[in-house]
Amino acid sequence: MIGLTFLWSNMAQSPEMETLDQLLGGQMRLSLIRQLYESDDTFTRGTLGLLHNGYVRLFDHSHTEVPHWRWRPLFEQGEVLSALQSFMLDVTKTGAAKVS
């Protein structure tokens, strides 16, 4: 049984699952989250998916939650990439349950 636990803990996680796992410790800037992803494209698609599924919440530099209607220009059009320091993610209860 110990061997299985060891193997499981060393298995590579998807960047989305790693994002949720990291967020269990508290909010994180998108500049840090971006480092978990291989490319800008996988980052924007993965993060947008987490938002759409209700696993995370997005906050701007004033700690105001970014409304749903702003997600598309930020992520699908890549606007967020030039402002990663200005945004933070926080895990929701649904997202926390996904990795627990």
Disulfide bonds with the S-S distance in Angstrom:
none
